[in-house]
Amino acid sequence: MEITNKYMRVAYTLYSHRNGECEEVEKTTREQPFGFLTGVGYTLDSFEENLKDL
């Protein structure tokens, strides 16, 4: 993955699936997005990989 030092802001909802149940764990909105710097290990690589082409 070749994403380095880009500031991103995203709105998302994180769910946990356990024992057949789906539970909302965390949510951000367009009004209050999650902001982070890519390429520095702050988020999971797979999270950044899914955002790179958006």
mmCIF entry with sequence, helices, sheets and N, C-alpha, C, O atoms, coordinates in Angstrom:
data_MODEL
# 
_entry.id   MODEL 
# 
_entity.id                         1 
_entity.type                       polymer 
_entity.pdbx_number_of_molecules   1 
# 
_entity_poly.entity_id                      1 
_entity_poly.type                           'polypeptide(L)' 
_entity_poly.nstd_linkage                   no 
_entity_poly.nstd_monomer                   no 
_entity_poly.pdbx_seq_one_letter_code       MEITNKYMRVAYTLYSHRNGECEEVEKTTREQPFGFLTGVGYTLDSFEENLKDL 
_entity_poly.pdbx_seq_one_letter_code_can   MEITNKYMRVAYTLYSHRNGECEEVEKTTREQPFGFLTGVGYTLDSFEENLKDL 
_entity_poly.pdbx_strand_id                 A 
# 
loop_
_entity_poly_seq.entity_id 
_entity_poly_seq.num 
_entity_poly_seq.mon_id 
_entity_poly_seq.hetero 
1 1  MET n 
1 2  GLU n 
1 3  ILE n 
1 4  THR n 
1 5  ASN n 
1 6  LYS n 
1 7  TYR n 
1 8  MET n 
1 9  ARG n 
1 10 VAL n 
1 11 ALA n 
1 12 TYR n 
1 13 THR n 
1 14 LEU n 
1 15 TYR n 
1 16 SER n 
1 17 HIS n 
1 18 ARG n 
1 19 ASN n 
1 20 GLY n 
1 21 GLU n 
1 22 CYS n 
1 23 GLU n 
1 24 GLU n 
1 25 VAL n 
1 26 GLU n 
1 27 LYS n 
1 28 THR n 
1 29 THR n 
1 30 ARG n 
1 31 GLU n 
1 32 GLN n 
1 33 PRO n 
1 34 PHE n 
1 35 GLY n 
1 36 PHE n 
1 37 LEU n 
1 38 THR n 
1 39 GLY n 
1 40 VAL n 
1 41 GLY n 
1 42 TYR n 
1 43 THR n 
1 44 LEU n 
1 45 ASP n 
1 46 SER n 
1 47 PHE n 
1 48 GLU n 
1 49 GLU n 
1 50 ASN n 
1 51 LEU n 
1 52 LYS n 
1 53 ASP n 
1 54 LEU n 
# 
_struct_asym.id          A 
_struct_asym.entity_id   1 
# 
_struct_conf.conf_type_id            HELX_P 
_struct_conf.id                      HELX_P1 
_struct_conf.pdbx_PDB_helix_id       AA1 
_struct_conf.beg_label_comp_id       ASP 
_struct_conf.beg_label_asym_id       A 
_struct_conf.beg_label_seq_id        45 
_struct_conf.pdbx_beg_PDB_ins_code   ? 
_struct_conf.end_label_comp_id       LEU 
_struct_conf.end_label_asym_id       A 
_struct_conf.end_label_seq_id        51 
_struct_conf.pdbx_end_PDB_ins_code   ? 
_struct_conf.beg_auth_comp_id        ASP 
_struct_conf.beg_auth_asym_id        A 
_struct_conf.beg_auth_seq_id         45 
_struct_conf.end_auth_comp_id        LEU 
_struct_conf.end_auth_asym_id        A 
_struct_conf.end_auth_seq_id         51 
_struct_conf.pdbx_PDB_helix_class    1 
_struct_conf.details                 ? 
_struct_conf.pdbx_PDB_helix_length   7 
# 
_struct_conf_type.id          HELX_P 
_struct_conf_type.criteria    ? 
_struct_conf_type.reference   ? 
# 
loop_
_struct_sheet.id 
_struct_sheet.type 
_struct_sheet.number_strands 
_struct_sheet.details 
AA1 ? 2 ? 
AA2 ? 2 ? 
# 
loop_
_struct_sheet_order.sheet_id 
_struct_sheet_order.range_id_1 
_struct_sheet_order.range_id_2 
_struct_sheet_order.offset 
_struct_sheet_order.sense 
AA1 1 2 ? anti-parallel 
AA2 1 2 ? anti-parallel 
# 
loop_
_struct_sheet_range.sheet_id 
_struct_sheet_range.id 
_struct_sheet_range.beg_label_comp_id 
_struct_sheet_range.beg_label_asym_id 
_struct_sheet_range.beg_label_seq_id 
_struct_sheet_range.pdbx_beg_PDB_ins_code 
_struct_sheet_range.end_label_comp_id 
_struct_sheet_range.end_label_asym_id 
_struct_sheet_range.end_label_seq_id 
_struct_sheet_range.pdbx_end_PDB_ins_code 
_struct_sheet_range.beg_auth_comp_id 
_struct_sheet_range.beg_auth_asym_id 
_struct_sheet_range.beg_auth_seq_id 
_struct_sheet_range.end_auth_comp_id 
_struct_sheet_range.end_auth_asym_id 
_struct_sheet_range.end_auth_seq_id 
AA1 1 TYR A 7  ? VAL A 10 ? TYR A 7  VAL A 10 
AA1 2 PHE A 34 ? LEU A 37 ? PHE A 34 LEU A 37 
AA2 1 THR A 13 ? ARG A 18 ? THR A 13 ARG A 18 
AA2 2 GLU A 21 ? LYS A 27 ? GLU A 21 LYS A 27 
# 
loop_
_atom_site.group_PDB 
_atom_site.id 
_atom_site.type_symbol 
_atom_site.label_atom_id 
_atom_site.label_alt_id 
_atom_site.label_comp_id 
_atom_site.label_asym_id 
_atom_site.label_entity_id 
_atom_site.label_seq_id 
_atom_site.pdbx_PDB_ins_code 
_atom_site.Cartn_x 
_atom_site.Cartn_y 
_atom_site.Cartn_z 
_atom_site.occupancy 
_atom_site.B_iso_or_equiv 
_atom_site.pdbx_formal_charge 
_atom_site.auth_seq_id 
_atom_site.auth_comp_id 
_atom_site.auth_asym_id 
_atom_site.auth_atom_id 
_atom_site.pdbx_PDB_model_num 
ATOM 1   N N  . MET A 1 1  ? 0.847   -1.175  0.000  1.00 0.00 ? 1  MET A N  1 
ATOM 2   C CA . MET A 1 1  ? 0.000   0.000   0.000  1.00 0.00 ? 1  MET A CA 1 
ATOM 3   C C  . MET A 1 1  ? 0.884   1.227   0.000  1.00 0.00 ? 1  MET A C  1 
ATOM 4   O O  . MET A 1 1  ? 1.851   1.302   0.759  1.00 0.00 ? 1  MET A O  1 
ATOM 5   N N  . GLU A 1 2  ? 0.556   2.197   -0.855 1.00 0.00 ? 2  GLU A N  1 
ATOM 6   C CA . GLU A 1 2  ? 1.395   3.377   -1.005 1.00 0.00 ? 2  GLU A CA 1 
ATOM 7   C C  . GLU A 1 2  ? 0.629   4.652   -0.673 1.00 0.00 ? 2  GLU A C  1 
ATOM 8   O O  . GLU A 1 2  ? 0.610   5.583   -1.477 1.00 0.00 ? 2  GLU A O  1 
ATOM 9   N N  . ILE A 1 3  ? 0.004   4.710   0.489  1.00 0.00 ? 3  ILE A N  1 
ATOM 10  C CA . ILE A 1 3  ? -0.639  5.934   0.955  1.00 0.00 ? 3  ILE A CA 1 
ATOM 11  C C  . ILE A 1 3  ? 0.279   6.526   2.013  1.00 0.00 ? 3  ILE A C  1 
ATOM 12  O O  . ILE A 1 3  ? 0.608   5.869   3.000  1.00 0.00 ? 3  ILE A O  1 
ATOM 13  N N  . THR A 1 4  ? 0.688   7.767   1.802  1.00 0.00 ? 4  THR A N  1 
ATOM 14  C CA . THR A 1 4  ? 1.574   8.357   2.799  1.00 0.00 ? 4  THR A CA 1 
ATOM 15  C C  . THR A 1 4  ? 1.204   9.792   3.104  1.00 0.00 ? 4  THR A C  1 
ATOM 16  O O  . THR A 1 4  ? 0.995   10.607  2.205  1.00 0.00 ? 4  THR A O  1 
ATOM 17  N N  . ASN A 1 5  ? 1.129   10.075  4.357  1.00 0.00 ? 5  ASN A N  1 
ATOM 18  C CA . ASN A 1 5  ? 0.982   11.432  4.863  1.00 0.00 ? 5  ASN A CA 1 
ATOM 19  C C  . ASN A 1 5  ? -0.104  12.260  4.185  1.00 0.00 ? 5  ASN A C  1 
ATOM 20  O O  . ASN A 1 5  ? 0.150   13.373  3.724  1.00 0.00 ? 5  ASN A O  1 
ATOM 21  N N  . LYS A 1 6  ? -1.282  11.724  4.128  1.00 0.00 ? 6  LYS A N  1 
ATOM 22  C CA . LYS A 1 6  ? -2.438  12.471  3.651  1.00 0.00 ? 6  LYS A CA 1 
ATOM 23  C C  . LYS A 1 6  ? -3.397  12.612  4.820  1.00 0.00 ? 6  LYS A C  1 
ATOM 24  O O  . LYS A 1 6  ? -3.628  11.660  5.566  1.00 0.00 ? 6  LYS A O  1 
ATOM 25  N N  . TYR A 1 7  ? -3.946  13.792  4.970  1.00 0.00 ? 7  TYR A N  1 
ATOM 26  C CA . TYR A 1 7  ? -4.947  13.993  6.019  1.00 0.00 ? 7  TYR A CA 1 
ATOM 27  C C  . TYR A 1 7  ? -6.308  13.650  5.443  1.00 0.00 ? 7  TYR A C  1 
ATOM 28  O O  . TYR A 1 7  ? -6.694  14.167  4.395  1.00 0.00 ? 7  TYR A O  1 
ATOM 29  N N  . MET A 1 8  ? -7.036  12.776  6.128  1.00 0.00 ? 8  MET A N  1 
ATOM 30  C CA . MET A 1 8  ? -8.363  12.369  5.664  1.00 0.00 ? 8  MET A CA 1 
ATOM 31  C C  . MET A 1 8  ? -9.374  12.609  6.774  1.00 0.00 ? 8  MET A C  1 
ATOM 32  O O  . MET A 1 8  ? -9.049  12.550  7.960  1.00 0.00 ? 8  MET A O  1 
ATOM 33  N N  . ARG A 1 9  ? -10.604 12.880  6.363  1.00 0.00 ? 9  ARG A N  1 
ATOM 34  C CA . ARG A 1 9  ? -11.730 12.978  7.291  1.00 0.00 ? 9  ARG A CA 1 
ATOM 35  C C  . ARG A 1 9  ? -12.846 12.113  6.730  1.00 0.00 ? 9  ARG A C  1 
ATOM 36  O O  . ARG A 1 9  ? -13.230 12.262  5.570  1.00 0.00 ? 9  ARG A O  1 
ATOM 37  N N  . VAL A 1 10 ? -13.360 11.217  7.542  1.00 0.00 ? 10 VAL A N  1 
ATOM 38  C CA . VAL A 1 10 ? -14.396 10.294  7.082  1.00 0.00 ? 10 VAL A CA 1 
ATOM 39  C C  . VAL A 1 10 ? -15.520 10.176  8.111  1.00 0.00 ? 10 VAL A C  1 
ATOM 40  O O  . VAL A 1 10 ? -15.311 10.324  9.316  1.00 0.00 ? 10 VAL A O  1 
ATOM 41  N N  . ALA A 1 11 ? -16.697 9.908   7.602  1.00 0.00 ? 11 ALA A N  1 
ATOM 42  C CA . ALA A 1 11 ? -17.844 9.573   8.443  1.00 0.00 ? 11 ALA A CA 1 
ATOM 43  C C  . ALA A 1 11 ? -18.095 8.082   8.255  1.00 0.00 ? 11 ALA A C  1 
ATOM 44  O O  . ALA A 1 11 ? -18.104 7.591   7.126  1.00 0.00 ? 11 ALA A O  1 
ATOM 45  N N  . TYR A 1 12 ? -18.296 7.370   9.338  1.00 0.00 ? 12 TYR A N  1 
ATOM 46  C CA . TYR A 1 12 ? -18.506 5.922   9.238  1.00 0.00 ? 12 TYR A CA 1 
ATOM 47  C C  . TYR A 1 12 ? -19.259 5.409   10.446 1.00 0.00 ? 12 TYR A C  1 
ATOM 48  O O  . TYR A 1 12 ? -19.399 6.103   11.453 1.00 0.00 ? 12 TYR A O  1 
ATOM 49  N N  . THR A 1 13 ? -19.742 4.184   10.330 1.00 0.00 ? 13 THR A N  1 
ATOM 50  C CA . THR A 1 13 ? -20.347 3.465   11.444 1.00 0.00 ? 13 THR A CA 1 
ATOM 51  C C  . THR A 1 13 ? -19.636 2.129   11.556 1.00 0.00 ? 13 THR A C  1 
ATOM 52  O O  . THR A 1 13 ? -19.514 1.397   10.573 1.00 0.00 ? 13 THR A O  1 
ATOM 53  N N  . LEU A 1 14 ? -19.172 1.816   12.744 1.00 0.00 ? 14 LEU A N  1 
ATOM 54  C CA . LEU A 1 14 ? -18.469 0.558   13.012 1.00 0.00 ? 14 LEU A CA 1 
ATOM 55  C C  . LEU A 1 14 ? -19.410 -0.376  13.760 1.00 0.00 ? 14 LEU A C  1 
ATOM 56  O O  . LEU A 1 14 ? -20.008 -0.009  14.772 1.00 0.00 ? 14 LEU A O  1 
ATOM 57  N N  . TYR A 1 15 ? -19.524 -1.591  13.236 1.00 0.00 ? 15 TYR A N  1 
ATOM 58  C CA . TYR A 1 15 ? -20.388 -2.599  13.854 1.00 0.00 ? 15 TYR A CA 1 
ATOM 59  C C  . TYR A 1 15 ? -19.567 -3.782  14.330 1.00 0.00 ? 15 TYR A C  1 
ATOM 60  O O  . TYR A 1 15 ? -18.516 -4.092  13.768 1.00 0.00 ? 15 TYR A O  1 
ATOM 61  N N  . SER A 1 16 ? -20.054 -4.436  15.370 1.00 0.00 ? 16 SER A N  1 
ATOM 62  C CA . SER A 1 16 ? -19.472 -5.675  15.871 1.00 0.00 ? 16 SER A CA 1 
ATOM 63  C C  . SER A 1 16 ? -20.502 -6.787  15.662 1.00 0.00 ? 16 SER A C  1 
ATOM 64  O O  . SER A 1 16 ? -21.678 -6.623  15.985 1.00 0.00 ? 16 SER A O  1 
ATOM 65  N N  . HIS A 1 17 ? -20.055 -7.904  15.126 1.00 0.00 ? 17 HIS A N  1 
ATOM 66  C CA . HIS A 1 17 ? -20.928 -9.057  14.918 1.00 0.00 ? 17 HIS A CA 1 
ATOM 67  C C  . HIS A 1 17 ? -20.480 -10.163 15.864 1.00 0.00 ? 17 HIS A C  1 
ATOM 68  O O  . HIS A 1 17 ? -19.395 -10.720 15.703 1.00 0.00 ? 17 HIS A O  1 
ATOM 69  N N  . ARG A 1 18 ? -21.311 -10.478 16.845 1.00 0.00 ? 18 ARG A N  1 
ATOM 70  C CA . ARG A 1 18 ? -20.999 -11.544 17.808 1.00 0.00 ? 18 ARG A CA 1 
ATOM 71  C C  . ARG A 1 18 ? -22.237 -12.386 18.061 1.00 0.00 ? 18 ARG A C  1 
ATOM 72  O O  . ARG A 1 18 ? -23.339 -11.866 18.235 1.00 0.00 ? 18 ARG A O  1 
ATOM 73  N N  . ASN A 1 19 ? -22.041 -13.659 18.077 1.00 0.00 ? 19 ASN A N  1 
ATOM 74  C CA . ASN A 1 19 ? -23.124 -14.598 18.390 1.00 0.00 ? 19 ASN A CA 1 
ATOM 75  C C  . ASN A 1 19 ? -24.385 -14.317 17.578 1.00 0.00 ? 19 ASN A C  1 
ATOM 76  O O  . ASN A 1 19 ? -25.498 -14.413 18.097 1.00 0.00 ? 19 ASN A O  1 
ATOM 77  N N  . GLY A 1 20 ? -24.211 -13.974 16.320 1.00 0.00 ? 20 GLY A N  1 
ATOM 78  C CA . GLY A 1 20 ? -25.340 -13.710 15.452 1.00 0.00 ? 20 GLY A CA 1 
ATOM 79  C C  . GLY A 1 20 ? -25.992 -12.356 15.658 1.00 0.00 ? 20 GLY A C  1 
ATOM 80  O O  . GLY A 1 20 ? -26.991 -12.045 15.009 1.00 0.00 ? 20 GLY A O  1 
ATOM 81  N N  . GLU A 1 21 ? -25.441 -11.545 16.554 1.00 0.00 ? 21 GLU A N  1 
ATOM 82  C CA . GLU A 1 21 ? -26.003 -10.230 16.828 1.00 0.00 ? 21 GLU A CA 1 
ATOM 83  C C  . GLU A 1 21 ? -25.119 -9.146  16.212 1.00 0.00 ? 21 GLU A C  1 
ATOM 84  O O  . GLU A 1 21 ? -23.896 -9.283  16.179 1.00 0.00 ? 21 GLU A O  1 
ATOM 85  N N  . CYS A 1 22 ? -25.729 -8.086  15.734 1.00 0.00 ? 22 CYS A N  1 
ATOM 86  C CA . CYS A 1 22 ? -25.013 -6.955  15.160 1.00 0.00 ? 22 CYS A CA 1 
ATOM 87  C C  . CYS A 1 22 ? -25.218 -5.757  16.085 1.00 0.00 ? 22 CYS A C  1 
ATOM 88  O O  . CYS A 1 22 ? -26.351 -5.361  16.358 1.00 0.00 ? 22 CYS A O  1 
ATOM 89  N N  . GLU A 1 23 ? -24.113 -5.186  16.565 1.00 0.00 ? 23 GLU A N  1 
ATOM 90  C CA . GLU A 1 23 ? -24.196 -4.078  17.510 1.00 0.00 ? 23 GLU A CA 1 
ATOM 91  C C  . GLU A 1 23 ? -23.343 -2.912  17.016 1.00 0.00 ? 23 GLU A C  1 
ATOM 92  O O  . GLU A 1 23 ? -22.196 -3.100  16.611 1.00 0.00 ? 23 GLU A O  1 
ATOM 93  N N  . GLU A 1 24 ? -23.911 -1.707  17.053 1.00 0.00 ? 24 GLU A N  1 
ATOM 94  C CA . GLU A 1 24 ? -23.154 -0.513  16.689 1.00 0.00 ? 24 GLU A CA 1 
ATOM 95  C C  . GLU A 1 24 ? -22.152 -0.208  17.798 1.00 0.00 ? 24 GLU A C  1 
ATOM 96  O O  . GLU A 1 24 ? -22.517 -0.113  18.970 1.00 0.00 ? 24 GLU A O  1 
ATOM 97  N N  . VAL A 1 25 ? -20.890 -0.055  17.417 1.00 0.00 ? 25 VAL A N  1 
ATOM 98  C CA . VAL A 1 25 ? -19.822 0.187   18.384 1.00 0.00 ? 25 VAL A CA 1 
ATOM 99  C C  . VAL A 1 25 ? -19.408 1.655   18.395 1.00 0.00 ? 25 VAL A C  1 
ATOM 100 O O  . VAL A 1 25 ? -19.158 2.230   19.455 1.00 0.00 ? 25 VAL A O  1 
ATOM 101 N N  . GLU A 1 26 ? -19.338 2.253   17.214 1.00 0.00 ? 26 GLU A N  1 
ATOM 102 C CA . GLU A 1 26 ? -18.849 3.623   17.103 1.00 0.00 ? 26 GLU A CA 1 
ATOM 103 C C  . GLU A 1 26 ? -19.422 4.256   15.848 1.00 0.00 ? 26 GLU A C  1 
ATOM 104 O O  . GLU A 1 26 ? -19.628 3.580   14.840 1.00 0.00 ? 26 GLU A O  1 
ATOM 105 N N  . LYS A 1 27 ? -19.678 5.559   15.913 1.00 0.00 ? 27 LYS A N  1 
ATOM 106 C CA . LYS A 1 27 ? -20.237 6.236   14.744 1.00 0.00 ? 27 LYS A CA 1 
ATOM 107 C C  . LYS A 1 27 ? -19.716 7.666   14.686 1.00 0.00 ? 27 LYS A C  1 
ATOM 108 O O  . LYS A 1 27 ? -19.660 8.360   15.701 1.00 0.00 ? 27 LYS A O  1 
ATOM 109 N N  . THR A 1 28 ? -19.335 8.098   13.482 1.00 0.00 ? 28 THR A N  1 
ATOM 110 C CA . THR A 1 28 ? -18.989 9.488   13.248 1.00 0.00 ? 28 THR A CA 1 
ATOM 111 C C  . THR A 1 28 ? -19.939 10.017  12.179 1.00 0.00 ? 28 THR A C  1 
ATOM 112 O O  . THR A 1 28 ? -20.553 9.236   11.452 1.00 0.00 ? 28 THR A O  1 
ATOM 113 N N  . THR A 1 29 ? -20.060 11.310  12.083 1.00 0.00 ? 29 THR A N  1 
ATOM 114 C CA . THR A 1 29 ? -20.994 11.913  11.133 1.00 0.00 ? 29 THR A CA 1 
ATOM 115 C C  . THR A 1 29 ? -20.260 12.879  10.212 1.00 0.00 ? 29 THR A C  1 
ATOM 116 O O  . THR A 1 29 ? -19.090 13.192  10.432 1.00 0.00 ? 29 THR A O  1 
ATOM 117 N N  . ARG A 1 30 ? -20.950 13.346  9.188  1.00 0.00 ? 30 ARG A N  1 
ATOM 118 C CA . ARG A 1 30 ? -20.366 14.364  8.296  1.00 0.00 ? 30 ARG A CA 1 
ATOM 119 C C  . ARG A 1 30 ? -20.079 15.647  9.074  1.00 0.00 ? 30 ARG A C  1 
ATOM 120 O O  . ARG A 1 30 ? -19.118 16.359  8.784  1.00 0.00 ? 30 ARG A O  1 
ATOM 121 N N  . GLU A 1 31 ? -20.918 15.929  10.055 1.00 0.00 ? 31 GLU A N  1 
ATOM 122 C CA . GLU A 1 31 ? -20.726 17.133  10.868 1.00 0.00 ? 31 GLU A CA 1 
ATOM 123 C C  . GLU A 1 31 ? -19.557 16.987  11.842 1.00 0.00 ? 31 GLU A C  1 
ATOM 124 O O  . GLU A 1 31 ? -18.913 17.976  12.193 1.00 0.00 ? 31 GLU A O  1 
ATOM 125 N N  . GLN A 1 32 ? -19.286 15.768  12.275 1.00 0.00 ? 32 GLN A N  1 
ATOM 126 C CA . GLN A 1 32 ? -18.172 15.488  13.185 1.00 0.00 ? 32 GLN A CA 1 
ATOM 127 C C  . GLN A 1 32 ? -17.417 14.253  12.691 1.00 0.00 ? 32 GLN A C  1 
ATOM 128 O O  . GLN A 1 32 ? -17.519 13.182  13.290 1.00 0.00 ? 32 GLN A O  1 
ATOM 129 N N  . PRO A 1 33 ? -16.655 14.402  11.594 1.00 0.00 ? 33 PRO A N  1 
ATOM 130 C CA . PRO A 1 33 ? -15.953 13.250  11.024 1.00 0.00 ? 33 PRO A CA 1 
ATOM 131 C C  . PRO A 1 33 ? -14.714 12.861  11.834 1.00 0.00 ? 33 PRO A C  1 
ATOM 132 O O  . PRO A 1 33 ? -14.223 13.624  12.667 1.00 0.00 ? 33 PRO A O  1 
ATOM 133 N N  . PHE A 1 34 ? -14.238 11.671  11.566 1.00 0.00 ? 34 PHE A N  1 
ATOM 134 C CA . PHE A 1 34 ? -12.986 11.175  12.134 1.00 0.00 ? 34 PHE A CA 1 
ATOM 135 C C  . PHE A 1 34 ? -11.856 11.664  11.236 1.00 0.00 ? 34 PHE A C  1 
ATOM 136 O O  . PHE A 1 34 ? -11.839 11.352  10.045 1.00 0.00 ? 34 PHE A O  1 
ATOM 137 N N  . GLY A 1 35 ? -10.923 12.415  11.779 1.00 0.00 ? 35 GLY A N  1 
ATOM 138 C CA . GLY A 1 35 ? -9.790  12.910  11.009 1.00 0.00 ? 35 GLY A CA 1 
ATOM 139 C C  . GLY A 1 35 ? -8.514  12.203  11.426 1.00 0.00 ? 35 GLY A C  1 
ATOM 140 O O  . GLY A 1 35 ? -8.290  11.963  12.612 1.00 0.00 ? 35 GLY A O  1 
ATOM 141 N N  . PHE A 1 36 ? -7.672  11.868  10.446 1.00 0.00 ? 36 PHE A N  1 
ATOM 142 C CA . PHE A 1 36 ? -6.426  11.166  10.753 1.00 0.00 ? 36 PHE A CA 1 
ATOM 143 C C  . PHE A 1 36 ? -5.408  11.362  9.639  1.00 0.00 ? 36 PHE A C  1 
ATOM 144 O O  . PHE A 1 36 ? -5.763  11.706  8.512  1.00 0.00 ? 36 PHE A O  1 
ATOM 145 N N  . LEU A 1 37 ? -4.167  11.145  9.959  1.00 0.00 ? 37 LEU A N  1 
ATOM 146 C CA . LEU A 1 37 ? -3.068  11.226  9.011  1.00 0.00 ? 37 LEU A CA 1 
ATOM 147 C C  . LEU A 1 37 ? -2.738  9.811   8.556  1.00 0.00 ? 37 LEU A C  1 
ATOM 148 O O  . LEU A 1 37 ? -2.492  8.933   9.383  1.00 0.00 ? 37 LEU A O  1 
ATOM 149 N N  . THR A 1 38 ? -2.732  9.587   7.250  1.00 0.00 ? 38 THR A N  1 
ATOM 150 C CA . THR A 1 38 ? -2.454  8.252   6.724  1.00 0.00 ? 38 THR A CA 1 
ATOM 151 C C  . THR A 1 38 ? -0.961  7.956   6.714  1.00 0.00 ? 38 THR A C  1 
ATOM 152 O O  . THR A 1 38 ? -0.132  8.865   6.764  1.00 0.00 ? 38 THR A O  1 
ATOM 153 N N  . GLY A 1 39 ? -0.639  6.694   6.650  1.00 0.00 ? 39 GLY A N  1 
ATOM 154 C CA . GLY A 1 39 ? 0.744   6.263   6.493  1.00 0.00 ? 39 GLY A CA 1 
ATOM 155 C C  . GLY A 1 39 ? 1.595   6.321   7.737  1.00 0.00 ? 39 GLY A C  1 
ATOM 156 O O  . GLY A 1 39 ? 2.810   6.141   7.660  1.00 0.00 ? 39 GLY A O  1 
ATOM 157 N N  . VAL A 1 40 ? 0.981   6.571   8.899  1.00 0.00 ? 40 VAL A N  1 
ATOM 158 C CA . VAL A 1 40 ? 1.770   6.663   10.132 1.00 0.00 ? 40 VAL A CA 1 
ATOM 159 C C  . VAL A 1 40 ? 1.363   5.618   11.170 1.00 0.00 ? 40 VAL A C  1 
ATOM 160 O O  . VAL A 1 40 ? 1.854   5.640   12.299 1.00 0.00 ? 40 VAL A O  1 
ATOM 161 N N  . GLY A 1 41 ? 0.463   4.700   10.789 1.00 0.00 ? 41 GLY A N  1 
ATOM 162 C CA . GLY A 1 41 ? 0.076   3.624   11.697 1.00 0.00 ? 41 GLY A CA 1 
ATOM 163 C C  . GLY A 1 41 ? -1.011  3.995   12.688 1.00 0.00 ? 41 GLY A C  1 
ATOM 164 O O  . GLY A 1 41 ? -1.250  3.257   13.644 1.00 0.00 ? 41 GLY A O  1 
ATOM 165 N N  . TYR A 1 42 ? -1.676  5.127   12.479 1.00 0.00 ? 42 TYR A N  1 
ATOM 166 C CA . TYR A 1 42 ? -2.741  5.537   13.397 1.00 0.00 ? 42 TYR A CA 1 
ATOM 167 C C  . TYR A 1 42 ? -3.984  4.674   13.246 1.00 0.00 ? 42 TYR A C  1 
ATOM 168 O O  . TYR A 1 42 ? -4.694  4.419   14.219 1.00 0.00 ? 42 TYR A O  1 
ATOM 169 N N  . THR A 1 43 ? -4.247  4.222   12.015 1.00 0.00 ? 43 THR A N  1 
ATOM 170 C CA . THR A 1 43 ? -5.404  3.353   11.765 1.00 0.00 ? 43 THR A CA 1 
ATOM 171 C C  . THR A 1 43 ? -4.923  2.022   11.197 1.00 0.00 ? 43 THR A C  1 
ATOM 172 O O  . THR A 1 43 ? -3.746  1.870   10.870 1.00 0.00 ? 43 THR A O  1 
ATOM 173 N N  . LEU A 1 44 ? -5.817  1.079   11.084 1.00 0.00 ? 44 LEU A N  1 
ATOM 174 C CA . LEU A 1 44 ? -5.486  -0.208  10.472 1.00 0.00 ? 44 LEU A CA 1 
ATOM 175 C C  . LEU A 1 44 ? -5.171  -0.014  8.997  1.00 0.00 ? 44 LEU A C  1 
ATOM 176 O O  . LEU A 1 44 ? -5.820  0.782   8.318  1.00 0.00 ? 44 LEU A O  1 
ATOM 177 N N  . ASP A 1 45 ? -4.180  -0.736  8.503  1.00 0.00 ? 45 ASP A N  1 
ATOM 178 C CA . ASP A 1 45 ? -3.826  -0.662  7.082  1.00 0.00 ? 45 ASP A CA 1 
ATOM 179 C C  . ASP A 1 45 ? -5.032  -0.965  6.202  1.00 0.00 ? 45 ASP A C  1 
ATOM 180 O O  . ASP A 1 45 ? -5.229  -0.316  5.175  1.00 0.00 ? 45 ASP A O  1 
ATOM 181 N N  . SER A 1 46 ? -5.832  -1.939  6.594  1.00 0.00 ? 46 SER A N  1 
ATOM 182 C CA . SER A 1 46 ? -6.997  -2.310  5.788  1.00 0.00 ? 46 SER A CA 1 
ATOM 183 C C  . SER A 1 46 ? -8.030  -1.179  5.741  1.00 0.00 ? 46 SER A C  1 
ATOM 184 O O  . SER A 1 46 ? -8.729  -1.023  4.739  1.00 0.00 ? 46 SER A O  1 
ATOM 185 N N  . PHE A 1 47 ? -8.130  -0.400  6.803  1.00 0.00 ? 47 PHE A N  1 
ATOM 186 C CA . PHE A 1 47 ? -9.036  0.751   6.825  1.00 0.00 ? 47 PHE A CA 1 
ATOM 187 C C  . PHE A 1 47 ? -8.583  1.772   5.785  1.00 0.00 ? 47 PHE A C  1 
ATOM 188 O O  . PHE A 1 47 ? -9.391  2.248   4.988  1.00 0.00 ? 47 PHE A O  1 
ATOM 189 N N  . GLU A 1 48 ? -7.304  2.107   5.790  1.00 0.00 ? 48 GLU A N  1 
ATOM 190 C CA . GLU A 1 48 ? -6.758  3.056   4.825  1.00 0.00 ? 48 GLU A CA 1 
ATOM 191 C C  . GLU A 1 48 ? -6.822  2.515   3.391  1.00 0.00 ? 48 GLU A C  1 
ATOM 192 O O  . GLU A 1 48 ? -7.086  3.265   2.451  1.00 0.00 ? 48 GLU A O  1 
ATOM 193 N N  . GLU A 1 49 ? -6.584  1.244   3.235  1.00 0.00 ? 49 GLU A N  1 
ATOM 194 C CA . GLU A 1 49 ? -6.624  0.623   1.907  1.00 0.00 ? 49 GLU A CA 1 
ATOM 195 C C  . GLU A 1 49 ? -8.026  0.774   1.293  1.00 0.00 ? 49 GLU A C  1 
ATOM 196 O O  . GLU A 1 49 ? -8.156  1.026   0.096  1.00 0.00 ? 49 GLU A O  1 
ATOM 197 N N  . ASN A 1 50 ? -9.056  0.621   2.105  1.00 0.00 ? 50 ASN A N  1 
ATOM 198 C CA . ASN A 1 50 ? -10.427 0.753   1.610  1.00 0.00 ? 50 ASN A CA 1 
ATOM 199 C C  . ASN A 1 50 ? -10.796 2.185   1.257  1.00 0.00 ? 50 ASN A C  1 
ATOM 200 O O  . ASN A 1 50 ? -11.772 2.407   0.541  1.00 0.00 ? 50 ASN A O  1 
ATOM 201 N N  . LEU A 1 51 ? -10.044 3.151   1.738  1.00 0.00 ? 51 LEU A N  1 
ATOM 202 C CA . LEU A 1 51 ? -10.341 4.561   1.475  1.00 0.00 ? 51 LEU A CA 1 
ATOM 203 C C  . LEU A 1 51 ? -9.504  5.160   0.355  1.00 0.00 ? 51 LEU A C  1 
ATOM 204 O O  . LEU A 1 51 ? -9.846  6.226   -0.156 1.00 0.00 ? 51 LEU A O  1 
ATOM 205 N N  . LYS A 1 52 ? -8.439  4.518   -0.031 1.00 0.00 ? 52 LYS A N  1 
ATOM 206 C CA . LYS A 1 52 ? -7.459  5.144   -0.931 1.00 0.00 ? 52 LYS A CA 1 
ATOM 207 C C  . LYS A 1 52 ? -8.024  5.572   -2.271 1.00 0.00 ? 52 LYS A C  1 
ATOM 208 O O  . LYS A 1 52 ? -7.531  6.548   -2.836 1.00 0.00 ? 52 LYS A O  1 
ATOM 209 N N  . ASP A 1 53 ? -9.019  4.907   -2.806 1.00 0.00 ? 53 ASP A N  1 
ATOM 210 C CA . ASP A 1 53 ? -9.552  5.255   -4.118 1.00 0.00 ? 53 ASP A CA 1 
ATOM 211 C C  . ASP A 1 53 ? -10.818 6.105   -4.049 1.00 0.00 ? 53 ASP A C  1 
ATOM 212 O O  . ASP A 1 53 ? -11.419 6.410   -5.079 1.00 0.00 ? 53 ASP A O  1 
ATOM 213 N N  . LEU A 1 54 ? -11.216 6.483   -2.857 1.00 0.00 ? 54 LEU A N  1 
ATOM 214 C CA . LEU A 1 54 ? -12.446 7.287   -2.733 1.00 0.00 ? 54 LEU A CA 1 
ATOM 215 C C  . LEU A 1 54 ? -12.151 8.751   -2.956 1.00 0.00 ? 54 LEU A C  1 
ATOM 216 O O  . LEU A 1 54 ? -13.058 9.581   -2.893 1.00 0.00 ? 54 LEU A O  1 
# 
